[in-house]
Amino acid sequence: MALGIFKDFVNSAVAACKTIVNVVHDVSSTLTKVVRVKFRELKKKYSDIDIQKEKENRFDELKNINDQIIDLERKYTRDGKLTENDMYKLHELQIKREKLKNKVDNAKEYEAAQDIDENEDKYEKKKVDEENPNELIRLGGQMFLNKKCKYCQSPMSIRWKTSIKSPTLNDLFWGCSSFFMENKKVKCPPEKLSKQDKEIFSNFNREGFDLSSEKLNRIVLSSEQFIKKRLQYSINDVTDNYLCPIHHERMQLKQKKNAEDILDLHFLKCPRCEQMVKIKTPAQLDSILTDFTDKGLF
């Protein structure tokens, strides 16, 4: 299923949780109209396909492919070499994995377009608040469709220094996911947010996001036990919104053993490797609460 629903907005980066960053059109009219028309064409074309089921099948196939790739990598580590047949097999598996990654991304693009079509009146274009960029912070650590590192073509995500408790817009940047790969000798430099990145198209119907970061921090810290209880049965569950940039498998929700507080407790981790996303802000906490409990902070 080759979609390209958002291809007319070539500079746009589409987040898994249905937010578009760096929009190059008069969004309220043009983007909504184009996405709606293209989505409905695709909906008709693929009317006999269960997109959700297809996506689940792709994730299962990815898991199987990753199992085989990891077996061959372990064999190389153990023996110091691979046979010619194994080298060929590894190459073919890597090609299959890349194709499956694209198919998963296509399904997620379809879901984003579907949400825009079904909730058109809730979507709007908005400039991000410079002091309280909660809508962008919420996306921290999530891989974006159409946003690749210009140095190595790895997926990029919105990041900031984790020592910053209440990041402002100037603290945010695009970070290359390969930065955290242990075997990569040269680290790709971060990319500054462009002027266009500071205008986003999304469903802004999220309670509490108009509050300052400091106030959100205080509210979350005072509700620590309640939030812990809400997430306690979701530990080790997975979410589509956080995917490992290497294996493209869904990350699992985890807890630290010796956390300082609720904003140091949770993180998402790939079941295959050390790739992880730390949940350090109320906006990110809102995102995982929505993913795992269907309700945000408020």
N, C-alpha and C positions, 0 to 999 in steps of 0.2 A: 504494500500500500504506500505509494509515493504521494505525499500530500502537498507540501509547499503552500499551505493555506496562508502563511504569513510572508511569502516570498516577495510580495510587492512592498514590504516594509523591511528592506534588506538590511538596514542598520539596527533593527529592533532585536532585543534579546528577550525571549519568552521564558518566564519562570514556570516551573512545574505547577506552582499553585496559582496559575492564571493571572499573572501580572506581566505587563509588557513594559520594558525599560528602553529608553531611547526611541521614541516614536517620531517618525519623520513626516507625518501627515496631520491634517486637521482631524484629529482622532474622533471626536464625538460624532462626526458625520461619516467621513471616508472609511476609517478603519472598520468601524462597526458594520457598515454596509457591505464592504468587500468580504469581510470574514463571514458574515451571515449568508451571502450569496454562495460563496465557495463551499461553506460547510453544508448547506442544504443540497448542493449538487453532489457532494461526497456522500451525504447521508442516504440519498436516493441510490447512488451507484453501489454502495456497500450495505444496502438494506437487509441483505440476507446474512450479514456477518455480525457476530457478537463481538464488538470491539474490546470490551472488558475481558472476555474469555480469551480472545486472541492475544491480548497483552499478557495475561497470566501464562499462556502457553509459551510466549517468547521468553518470559522470565525463567520458566522451567528449562527451556532449551539452553538459555545462557548458563544456568547452573550446571547442566550436563557438559557443555563445552568447556567451562572453567575447570571442572573436575579433570577433564582430559588434558588440558593445557598444563595444569599444576602438576599432574603426574609426570608429564614429559619434562617439565622444569626441574622436578626433583631428581629425575633420572639423570639429567645433565649435571646437576650438582653432585650427585653420587659418583658418576662415572667420568665426569670431566669432558664428555662428548656425547653426541647422539649419532645413531646410524643415519644413513642417507634417507631411509624410509621414514624414520622418526622426524628428521628435519622437514621432510615434505609434509608429513602429517601435521606437525606443529604449525607450519606456514598456512596450510589449509584451514586449520582450526581458528587461527587468528583472523583470517579473512571472514570465516563464518561468524565469529564473534562480532566483528565490526558491522556486518550486515544486520545481525540481530539487534545491536545497539541502535541502529538507524530505525529498525522496525518498532522498537519500544518508544523511541523519540517521536515517531510518526503517530503512534497511538496516543501519546501524551499531548501532542499538538492537536489532535482531533478532539480530545477532552477539553482542552483550553478553548477551542473554537465553539464547542457545544455549549460551554458555560456562558460564553459571550452571547451566543444566539438565544439561550433560554433566559438570560438575566440582563438583557440589553439595557434596560432602564436603570440598572444599578451601576453600570460601568461609566467612568468618566476620566477625563484627563486632568491631572493635578500636578502642580509644582511641589516638590518635596520640601518640607519645612527644614530650614538649614540647621536649626538648633535641635530639633526633635524629628529626625528622619526615620520614624518608626516603621513606615511602610517598606523602606529599603532594608532596614536592620532585620525585619521579619524574614527576609529572604537570605540572610547570611548563611553561607555554606551550601546553599542549593545550587546545583548545576543548571545553567541556562541553555536552552535551545538557541542556536545561532550565535553564540558568543564563544569564540575560540581564541586561544592565545596566539598572538601574531608571530611568536618565536617558535613554538612547537606544536601548535594546533590542538593542544589539550583543552578540555572544557575549563571555563573560568567561572568564578563565583564572587559575590560581594563579600569583602572581608574588612577587618580592622584589627588593630593590635588588641589582643585579648586582655591586656593590662588596663585598657580604657573601659571603665564601667558604664559610662553614658556617652557613647560616641555621637559626635555631631556629623553633619554632612561632609565636612572637610576631613574627617577621620576615615571615611570609607574609601575603598579602592577595589579594583578588579584584581583578584589574585589567581594565578595559574594553579590548577590542581596538581600539576606535576611537581610543584615546589616541595611537597611532602613525600615524594618518592625517594626512598633511601638510596637507590642505585643511580640517581641522577646527579652527575657531578657538577653541572652548570645549572644554577637556579635561574629561572626566568624572572625578570624584574616585574614589579607590580605595575598596573596601568591606572592612571588617574581617571576618575569619573569625568565624562565630558559634560558640557552644558546640557546636551540633550538627555543624558542619563538621569538628570535631576528632574525630568518630567516623566511621569509614569501614567499608564492607563490601567485601571484596575477597578475592582469592586471595593469601594472604601467603606462599606457598611460594617466596620469593626469598632465595637464599643471600646472607649478608653484610649484610642490611638491619638486623640487630640491632646492628651495629657503630656506633660513634660517627662523626659526620661527619668529624672530624679524622683518625680512623684510616682511613676509606675514602679520604680525600684522599691520605694517604701511600701506600696500596696502589696507587691509580690512577697517581700520579706515578711510582712505582717500576716500573710496568708500561707506561710510555708507548709504547715502540716496538712492543710486542706488540699493544696496542689499536689503534695506527695501522695496523698491518698487517692487522688484522681488518676494518677499515673502508675500506681503501684502494680496494677494488673496488666500493664502494657510493656513492662520490661521484657526485652528480647523480641518484642513484636517488630515488624518492619513497616516502612512507609514508602510509597512511590515518590514522594517529594524530595527524598534524599537518596541519591544513587552514588555508588562508588565510581569515581572517574576512571578507574582502571578496569574493574570487572563488570561494571554497570549493573551490579546486583543491588537490591534494596538494602539500605543500612538498617541496623537493629538499634533500638533504644536501649541505652545502658545507664547504670548509675555508678558514680564514684564511691569508694568505700569511706574515704575520709574527706568529705566535702566541707567547705567552709560554711555554705548556706545553700538555699534552693537554686541560686544563680551560679552555683559551682557543681551542682549535683548531677545533672543529666548530660549525656552526649550521645551521638549516633555514630556507630562504627560498622565498617564493612566486615562481614563474617569471614572474609578471605584474607584480609590484610590489615595494616595499621591505619588506613585512611579513616579519619574521623571528623566530626563536626561538633564542636563544643557549644552547648546552649548556655550563653553567658548573659543574656538580656531578657527582659520581659517580653519584647516583641517576638523573639525566637521561641520563647516558652509558649506564647500564644499560638504560634504555628504548630508546635508539636502537640499541644493540647487539642487543637482542632483536628489534626491528623488522627490522633489515637482515641479521642473521646467525643469527637464531633462538635465540641463547644470550645471556644477560646477562653481567655482569662476571665471575661465578664459574662 
